[in-house]
Amino acid sequence: MSRILVVDDDSMAVRMIGFILKKTGHECIGAFSGAQGIQMLKDEKPDLVLLDVEMPGENGLDVLEAIRGDSDISDAKVCLMSGTMTDDLRERAEKLGAVGSISKPVSAPELMEILGRINI
């Protein structure tokens, strides 16, 4: 069973993604801010981070940059999520080393495609 950290300021989104993950045999842990997500990434060592782009304070791209700049967690697998996914955003995510980017609301098939592609 893989552990997946969902970082999103919307608690309903965290619950919905957690429901999909649990139904497919994965464990879900949630964080509700970028700072909390980074701390949980360090503490919990999840197999994947699903990171929302649109959060108050630090957005997901800022958080991903911070992850890549921290030698303790720089190799983390991170997939960005956004309700307004654009080609530009996908390109920026890829340049920052994201393993994928998915649109919100997250659908089970799209999430399973990402997990399959990165062998989780």
N, C-alpha and C positions, 0 to 999 in steps of 0.2 A: 504494500500500500504506500503510495507516495503522499507526501505532505505538501500542500499548496497554500501559500500565503496570499490572501486577497486584500489589497490595500485600496480602500475606497471610502470616501467620506459619507457615502450613502449606505446606511446600515441595511436597508432593504436589498440593495444590490449585492451586498456581502452575503446576506441570507440566501438569496436566490441562486447565486453562483455556488454557495456551499451546498445547497440542496442538489444541484446538478452533480457536483463532485462526489458527494456521499453516495448518490444513486449509482455512480459508476465506479465505486470502490476506492475513492480517494479520501484523504483526510483534509479538511479545510480549517485554516486558522485565519482570523481576520484582524486587520488593523484599520484605523479610521483616519489616519493622517500620514503624511510622508515620514515625519520623524518617528512615529510609532512603528511604521513599516520597516524602517531601517533598523531600529532596535530589535524588532522581532526577527528580522532576517539574520542579525548577528546571533541572537539567543537561540532561535529555533532551527536554524539551518534547513529551511524548506527546500524541496526539490525544484520548485518553480514559484515565482512571484507574478501574480496578475495585478498590474499596477494601473490605476485610473489616471488619466491625464488631467482631467478637470477637477482639481481639488483646491480649496482655499489655501492661501499661503503658498507653499511650494507646490508647483504643479508636477505631474508625473515625469515630465522630461527633466526637470530640476532634480527630482529624486533619483532618476536613473543616472544622471551625471554624477551625483553624489555617491551612488553605489559603485560606479565604475572607477571613481577616484579613491575608494577606500580599499586598501590591499587585502583586508580581512574578508571582504564580500564581493570584490570586483568580478569574480568569475560566476556570480549568481545568474541563473537563467531567469530572465525577466520578459514578460509579454505585456505590452501596453494595451489598455482598453480605453475607448472613447465613444461618447455618444455622437461625436462629430468627426469621425475618422475621415481623413483626406489623404490624397496621394502624398502631399507634402509632409504630413504628420507621419505616415508610414516610412517615408524616406529618412526623416530625422530619427525615428526610432531605430531603423536599421543601422544608421551611422553610429548610433550610441550602443550598438551591440544587442539590441532586443532580439529575442528568438522569434518574435511575431508581434502582430498587432491585430486586435479584434474590435468589432463594433459592439456598442452597448445599445439596447439590452443584449447581453450575451446569450447566444443560442447554444443548446447542447451540441448540435452537430459541429458548429464552428469551434467550440471549445475542445471537443474530442479530436478534431482534425489537428489542432495545435499540439495537444498532448501526444497524439500518435506520431507527429512529425519529429518531436524531440524525445521520443521513446520514454514517456512517463506513463 
